[in-house]
Amino acid sequence: MQTELSNTLGVEHAVFGFTPFPAVAAAITRAGGFGVLGAVRYTAPDELARDLDWMQEHTDGLPYGLDVVMPAKKVEGVTEAEVEAMIPEGHRRFVTELLGKHQVPQLAAGEASGWRITGWMEQVARTQLDVAFDYPIKLLANALGSPPPDIIRRAHDHGVLVAALAGSPRHARHHKAAGIDIVVAQGYEAGGHTGEIATMVLTPEVVAAVDPLPVLAAGGIGTGEQIAAGLALGAQGVWLGSLWLTTEEADLHSRRLTAKLLAAGPGDTVRSRALTGKPARQLRTEWTDAWDDPNGPGPLPMPLQGLLVAEANSRIQRHEVEPLLGTPVGQIVGRMNSERSVQAVFDDLTRGFERAIDRINRIAGRA
């Protein structure tokens, strides 16, 4: 599974694995892929530095990258407290009533409410990058479009390639004009924030839109055969995220959530604004149903929704309240039906890729 891009980066397989877990990212890199650590959950620079130190020790000198959530447009002079004050009281009451209906316990006294904000506040992402550029990362990926121009220049000055996710050819062309090196064509099937175009349609359109920039196919990919399809559509690699959630190295802190992922089928996800205010594919739960109910208040725009539900999500996760328990995940969840090591996943991917190539060669009369 080698391409020009994987050869440029010095990796055996053109499989880019996004994950919030350092152990998974390091295992992806050691297995011959390219591990990409998600930075969105790090609010303290020393926490990110600690995990990048760990990555350095466990990647055997092989390349890895970092994924941030950074808006291209800067919002000046607005504090988190000022933004949170914009949340309507009716929405706060809706959250309180929903948690009460399911008897969700409070957090323990002094227990932090966990994830509060993400890199939509530019200063958070910038502090992450102040740390990251002290490490030999080879790729900086941004999940909210192209990073600001000075960040692209700074990455290039450090010899770091820059990737950005795109849900449409229009987004992809914008990335190319901004000086991005790699475009991730993320289809409708993917977990997390997605657009409305399916991967099979989106990938070749993005390839044509940004030629000669390399493109990674993302969304609904979890087998070697699907990797082969992505490369056949013109991509120079694939970007996989959901597939790693049920690996042995993942640290979901919830056996009930892992069990729900293992039992879920491809129809058990929903593209909902319940989590952040932007459409994000996730497990369908009674929580997403309540927010998508037309009789309810409906989700707030980003970042208000994320601030509104932060503590509620922490309580649901901490106490494993099963009807409400969910996570961002793509439609490939239907293939995630056993817990395996990252290496075992790669073994299956390579075998499936070989089967696909053999099949095509037979069809073409070359076997």
C-alpha positions in Angstrom: 0.0 0.0 0.0 2.7 2.4 -1.1 2.2 5.7 -3.0 4.3 8.7 -3.9 3.1 10.4 -0.7 3.9 7.5 1.6 7.4 7.3 0.1 7.9 11.0 0.6 7.0 10.6 4.3 9.0 7.4 4.7 6.2 5.1 5.7 5.5 1.6 4.6 1.7 2.0 4.0 -0.2 5.0 2.8 -2.6 4.7 5.8 -3.0 7.8 7.9 -4.6 7.0 11.3 -6.2 9.8 13.3 -6.8 9.1 17.0 -7.1 11.0 20.3 -5.0 8.2 22.0 -1.2 8.4 22.0 -0.9 4.6 22.4 -3.0 4.1 19.2 -1.1 6.7 17.2 2.2 5.2 18.1 1.0 1.7 17.3 -0.2 2.9 13.9 3.2 4.4 13.2 5.0 1.2 14.4 2.8 -0.9 12.2 3.9 0.9 9.1 1.3 3.6 8.8 1.3 7.2 9.8 -0.1 7.9 13.2 -1.8 11.3 13.7 -2.5 12.4 17.3 -5.6 14.5 17.8 -4.8 17.6 20.0 -8.4 18.9 20.5 -8.7 17.5 24.1 -5.5 19.1 25.3 -6.2 22.4 27.1 -2.9 22.5 29.0 0.4 22.7 27.0 2.2 20.5 29.5 -0.3 17.7 29.0 0.3 17.7 25.2 4.1 17.9 25.8 3.8 14.9 28.1 2.1 12.8 25.5 4.4 13.9 22.7 7.3 12.9 24.9 5.7 9.5 25.2 5.1 9.4 21.4 8.8 10.1 20.9 9.7 7.1 23.1 7.3 4.7 21.4 7.5 5.4 17.7 11.0 4.0 17.1 12.1 7.1 15.3 9.3 6.7 12.7 7.2 9.7 11.5 3.9 10.8 13.1 1.8 13.9 13.0 -0.6 16.1 14.9 -4.3 17.1 14.2 -5.6 20.5 15.6 -9.0 22.2 15.3 -8.1 25.8 14.3 -10.4 28.3 12.5 -9.0 30.1 9.5 -10.7 33.3 10.7 -9.7 34.8 14.0 -12.3 36.1 16.4 -10.8 39.0 18.4 -11.5 40.1 21.9 -14.1 37.4 22.9 -13.6 35.3 26.1 -15.0 31.9 26.8 -17.1 33.4 29.6 -18.6 36.0 27.2 -19.5 33.3 24.7 -21.0 31.1 27.4 -23.2 34.0 28.5 -24.9 33.9 25.1 -26.4 30.5 25.8 -30.2 30.9 26.3 -31.7 29.8 29.6 -34.2 27.6 27.9 -31.4 25.5 26.4 -29.8 25.1 29.9 -33.2 24.1 31.3 -33.6 21.5 28.5 -30.2 19.9 29.4 -31.1 19.8 33.1 -34.5 18.2 32.4 -33.0 15.6 30.0 -30.3 14.6 32.5 -32.9 14.4 35.2 -35.2 12.2 33.1 -32.4 9.6 32.8 -31.3 10.1 36.4 -27.7 11.1 35.5 -25.7 11.6 38.7 -23.7 14.8 39.3 -19.9 14.8 39.1 -18.1 14.2 42.3 -17.1 17.3 44.3 -14.1 18.9 42.8 -14.2 16.6 39.7 -13.4 18.5 36.5 -16.1 18.6 33.9 -13.6 17.4 31.3 -13.6 18.7 27.8 -14.8 22.3 27.8 -13.5 24.0 24.6 -11.7 23.1 21.5 -9.3 24.8 19.2 -12.1 27.0 17.8 -10.6 29.5 20.2 -7.5 30.2 18.3 -5.3 30.8 21.3 -5.8 27.2 22.4 -4.6 25.8 19.1 -1.7 28.2 19.0 -0.4 27.1 22.4 -0.7 23.5 21.2 1.5 24.4 18.2 4.0 26.2 20.4 4.6 22.8 22.0 4.2 20.7 18.9 6.9 22.5 16.8 9.5 21.6 19.4 8.9 17.9 18.4 9.8 16.3 15.0 6.3 16.0 13.8 6.1 15.5 10.0 2.4 16.5 9.4 0.0 19.1 10.8 -3.6 18.5 10.0 -6.5 20.9 10.6 -10.1 19.7 10.9 -11.7 23.2 10.4 -10.4 24.1 7.0 -7.1 25.8 6.2 -5.1 27.1 9.2 -4.3 30.8 9.2 -1.6 31.8 6.7 1.1 32.4 9.4 0.6 28.9 10.8 1.1 27.4 7.3 4.3 29.4 6.9 5.5 28.4 10.3 4.8 24.7 9.6 6.7 24.9 6.3 9.6 26.7 8.1 9.8 23.6 10.3 9.7 21.2 7.4 6.2 20.1 8.4 3.6 19.3 5.7 0.1 20.7 6.2 -3.1 18.9 5.6 -6.7 20.1 5.7 -10.0 18.2 5.6 -12.5 19.1 2.8 -16.1 18.0 2.4 -16.5 19.5 -1.1 -14.4 20.3 -4.2 -15.0 24.0 -3.3 -13.4 23.5 0.1 -10.5 21.6 -1.5 -9.8 24.4 -4.0 -9.7 26.9 -1.2 -7.1 24.7 0.6 -5.0 24.6 -2.5 -5.1 28.3 -2.9 -4.1 28.7 0.8 -0.9 26.7 0.3 -2.0 23.4 1.9 0.2 20.4 0.9 -2.4 17.5 1.4 -6.2 17.5 1.1 -8.2 15.0 3.0 -11.4 14.3 1.1 -13.8 13.4 4.0 -17.1 11.9 2.8 -20.5 11.9 4.4 -19.9 8.4 5.9 -17.1 9.6 8.2 -17.3 10.1 11.9 -17.2 13.5 13.4 -17.8 16.7 11.4 -18.7 15.9 7.8 -20.3 17.4 4.7 -23.0 15.9 2.6 -21.1 14.2 -0.3 -20.3 10.5 -0.1 -16.7 9.4 -0.3 -17.1 7.5 -3.6 -18.3 10.7 -5.3 -16.2 13.2 -3.3 -12.7 11.6 -3.7 -12.3 11.8 -7.5 -13.8 15.3 -7.6 -11.3 16.5 -5.0 -8.5 14.8 -6.8 -9.4 16.7 -10.0 -9.9 19.9 -8.2 -6.5 20.1 -6.5 -4.3 18.3 -9.0 -1.3 17.8 -8.5 -1.7 18.0 -4.7 -2.0 14.6 -3.0 -5.4 13.6 -1.7 -6.3 11.2 1.1 -9.7 9.5 0.9 -11.7 9.4 4.2 -15.1 8.2 5.3 -16.5 4.7 5.3 -13.1 3.1 4.9 -12.1 0.2 7.1 -11.0 -2.7 4.9 -8.1 -3.3 2.5 -10.6 -3.5 -0.4 -11.9 0.0 0.4 -8.3 1.3 0.6 -7.7 -0.1 -2.9 -10.9 1.6 -4.1 -9.7 4.9 -2.7 -6.4 4.6 -4.5 -8.2 3.6 -7.7 -10.2 6.8 -7.4 -6.9 8.8 -7.5 -6.1 9.2 -3.8 -2.6 8.8 -2.6 -3.6 7.3 0.7 -6.5 7.0 3.2 -7.3 8.7 6.4 -8.9 6.4 9.0 -10.3 7.5 12.3 -13.3 5.4 13.6 -11.6 2.1 13.0 -9.2 2.5 15.9 -11.8 3.1 18.5 -12.2 -0.6 19.3 -8.5 -1.5 19.2 -6.9 -2.9 22.3 -4.7 0.2 22.6 -7.6 2.6 22.6 -8.6 4.1 26.0 -12.3 4.9 25.9 -12.6 4.5 29.7 -16.0 2.8 29.2 -16.7 -0.9 28.6 -20.3 -0.1 28.0 -19.4 2.3 25.2 -17.0 -0.2 23.7 -19.8 -2.8 23.8 -22.2 -0.4 22.0 -19.6 0.2 19.3 -19.0 -3.5 18.8 -22.7 -4.2 18.5 -23.6 -1.3 16.2 -24.4 -1.6 12.6 -23.8 0.9 9.8 -27.3 2.3 10.3 -26.8 3.0 14.0 -25.1 6.4 13.4 -26.6 9.8 12.8 -25.3 13.1 11.5 -26.4 15.4 14.3 -25.5 18.9 15.6 -26.1 17.7 19.2 -22.4 17.5 20.1 -20.8 20.7 18.9 -23.4 22.7 16.9 -22.0 21.6 13.6 -23.2 18.4 11.8 -21.1 15.5 13.2 -21.7 11.8 12.6 -22.0 9.9 15.9 -23.7 6.9 17.5 -27.4 7.5 17.6 -28.6 7.6 21.2 -31.5 9.0 23.2 -29.4 12.1 23.6 -29.1 12.7 19.9 -32.8 11.9 19.4 -33.8 14.5 22.0 -31.7 17.2 20.3 -32.9 16.4 16.8 -36.6 16.2 18.0 -38.4 19.1 16.2 -40.4 19.6 19.4 -37.3 20.5 21.3 -35.2 23.7 21.3 -32.7 22.3 18.8 -28.9 22.6 19.0 -27.2 25.9 19.2 -24.5 27.0 16.7 -20.9 26.2 17.3 -19.3 27.0 19.8 -22.4 27.6 22.0 -23.6 24.0 21.8 -20.3 22.5 22.8 -20.1 24.8 25.8 -23.7 24.0 26.8 -23.3 20.2 26.8 -19.7 19.9 28.0 -20.6 19.1 31.6 -23.5 16.9 30.6 -21.4 14.8 28.3 -18.8 14.4 31.1 -21.5 13.2 33.5 -22.9 10.8 30.9 -19.5 9.4 30.1 -18.3 9.3 33.8 -21.4 7.4 34.9 -21.8 5.3 31.7 -25.5 6.2 31.3 -26.2 3.7 28.6 -29.2 5.2 26.8 -27.3 8.5 26.4 -23.8 7.1 25.9 -22.3 7.8 22.5 -19.2 9.0 20.6 -18.4 10.3 17.2 -18.0 7.4 14.8 -18.5 6.7 11.1 -20.7 4.2 9.3 -17.8 1.8 9.2 -18.7 1.0 12.8 -20.6 -2.0 11.3 -17.2 -3.6 10.6 -15.8 -2.9 14.0 -17.2 -6.0 15.6 -14.2 -7.3 17.6 -11.4 -5.9 19.8 -8.1 -6.3 18.0 -4.6 -4.8 18.3 -3.6 -2.1 15.9 -1.1 -4.5 14.3 -3.9 -7.1 13.8 -6.0 -4.3 12.1 -3.1 -3.6 9.7 -2.6 -7.3 9.0 -6.3 -7.4 7.9 -5.9 -4.3 5.8 -2.9 -5.5 3.9 -4.6 -8.9 3.3 -7.7 -7.2 2.0 -5.7 -4.9 -0.2 -3.9 -7.8 -1.8 -7.2 -9.6 -2.4 -8.5 -6.5 -4.2 -5.5 -6.1 -6.3 -5.5 -9.8 -7.3 -9.2 -9.5 -8.2 -8.6 -6.5 -10.4 -5.7 -8.2 -12.1 -7.9 -11.2 -12.9 -10.6 -9.0 -14.3 -7.9 -7.2 -16.4 -6.5 -10.6 -17.6 -3.2 -10.0 -16.0 -3.3 -12.9 -13.6 
